[in-house]
Amino acid sequence: MVSKYVSLIGGLVLVASSIVAADPLATATRWTELFEGRLEPGATPQMMVDRGHVKFVRGTTAGGIIGLDLAVHHPKSHLDRAEKLGIRTGTSAVRIGGTEMRVREAG
């Protein structure tokens, strides 16, 4: 149910995010301590919160948000528009400013 996630603007709902870190488990542990989430360790550690989750992935960049999972109404229309703009990167994803956004149907 979309209502359990963070609603942004115009029916756009943030479901999850992906953060790159040199040490994903240590970073996920710290975030979990700070935000009182529930840590799910593993190959891709996740911090589970009331309204979604944050995934932590290994990377060599300085760190930061590299991906967002979004729920929208009529994702096909958004993806078709992204195709025309040349920013569609896959079946259900677009990339803007180095951040991949994966879209799915809200509801």
N, C-alpha and C positions, 0 to 999 in steps of 0.2 A: 504494500500500500504506500503510495507516494507520500501521503500526509506525514509519515514518520520521519521523512528526510527534511533537509533544510531547503525551504522554498526560496528561490531567488526572485527573478522578475519575469513577468509575462508567462507564467506556467513552467519556467525552467527550474528544475529541481536538482540540487547537488546531492548525489548518492554516495560518492567516494572520491578520494584523491590519492595520488601516488607521489611520494616524496623520495628523491634520490639522496643517498647518504653513503659515506665511505664505510661506515659500520652500521648497517640497517638495524641489527638487534639492539645495539646500545642506544641508537637514536629512538627507536620505538619504545624501549624501556623508559627513557627519559620523558618522552612525550606522555606515556601512559601514567607515569608518576605525577607529572604536572597537571594533566587534564582529567585524572581519575578515570581513565578508560580501563578496558580489560585487554591485556596483552595476549595475543595468539602468536607464539613464536613459531618458527619454521623457516623454510627456505626464503619465504617472503613474509617477514613478520608484519602483523597488522594490529592496530589499536582499534578495538571495537568501542563505539560510543552509542548513546541512545538512538541517534539518528543516522547511522551509517558507519563507515570505517575509513581508516587511513592506512594505506599500504606503504611499506618502506622497502625500497629496492637498492641494491648495490650499484654504485656508480662512481666515476672518477671526477665528475664535475663538482663545482663548489657546493652543490646541494640546492634543494629547492623543489618546488612543485613541477613535476614533469607530466602529470596526467590528471584528468578529471573524468569521472563517470557522471553523466547527466541524463536525467529523464525529462523528456519533452513530449508535448502532444504533436502528432504527425511528424515523426523523425525523418521520414522519407523526404518531405518538402525541405527540411533543413539541409539534409545531405545532398539533395539535388542542387540547392543554391550553392553549397560549398563546392560542388563539382564545377559549376560555372565560374566560381571565383578562383579555382585552381588550388584549393586548400584541402580537398578531400584526400585522405591517406589510406583508406581501406573501406571495407564493407559498411562499417558503422562508425568511422572515425574521421576527424578533421584535425589539422595542426595549425595553430596560430601562435606566433611568437615563441616557438620552441615547446609549446605545451600541447600534448595530444588530448583531444576531447572525444570520448566515446559516448555516443548517444543511443538511447533506447526509448521505447514507448513509455510514457507516464501512465500510471493507472493501476 
